[in-house]
Amino acid sequence: MSMFFKAHGSSTFGLLFIRIIIGSYTLSLGVMQASNLELYISKVRAMNILSENTAFIVGFIFPFLLIIFGSLFIMGFFTPTTSFVLALMSLLKIASRGLFMTPGVPFNKDLIFFACFVLTLFAGAGLLSFDAFLDKKKKKVKEELSPNIVTAEVITETKPEEPQ
């Protein structure tokens, strides 16, 4: 019965699962957009939110940012920075499309992605990541460089008293 009511444990596998699923979606979305870049740029221009030149720049850069930061998110590399950038990109998507994208859908799926990015921003990547691996190396180097603390005992000898 304790399996159903487990309130303790490690969040490592949960964070890994979030990073793999959300990062894979972000990476594949970036690849799909970059594979037909002209179509994606025309979609950004069709929103009529940005000027022509800005829409071109955003439409050109956005897919490559998704590829780069999606890959970093999967690996758990620079997780706070990566999560912040991806959360910002999700907010931009939510602001441009709105909370209710299509009729019949309760809310924008980017809200879930935003929540996952904010979670990893504050919780970190977990133990199964490059961040944790590099942090262990950094701690090891710190321990090797720190001087050893030596304690010494002061021993006083007492001379036995001579019989009189």
Secondary structure, 3 states (H helix, E strand, C coil): CCCCCCCCCCCHHHHHHHHHHHHHHHHHHHHHHHHCHHHHHHHHHHCCCCCHHHHHHHHHHHHHHHHHHHHHHHHCCCHHHHHHHHHHHHHHHHHHHCCCCCCCCCCCCHHHHHHHHHHHHHHCCCCCCHHHHHHHHHHHHHHHHCCCCCCCCCCCCCCCCCCC
